[in-house]
């Protein structure tokens, strides 16, 4: 019984640590890739927002603007930008391409195109999970 409780506690700790690490990775991606335009808080008030020819959206209201449900898949495709949705008509950087270029520049001899794609998807997912976490 005590062993089961200890195992459950350890597992809960790992899950919490994993969730925290995921959020930290997503926040780091956000600060690096998005905060310049969307602001550190995601409100659309980044230091570069005034230089753009488009309105920089408030990323904390994505769920509110979608009947209270975070548009996870839409956001995923929007951030990636390589396939179904070409990032706001290409006004927004195509992060999938940028992350892929970064993965290629760091590639090890044993990496495959598939493994680089997994790295890109992980970075995009981390970012989208972070955006989900900042919804008002």
Secondary structure, DSSP 8 states (H G I E B T S, - for coil): -HHHHHHHHHHHHHHHHHHHHHHHHHHHHHHHHTHHHH-TTSSS--TTGGGSSS----GGGTTGGGTTS--HHHHHHHHH-SSSS-HHHHTS--HHHHHHHHHHHT--TT--HHHHHHHHHHHHHHHHHHHHHT--
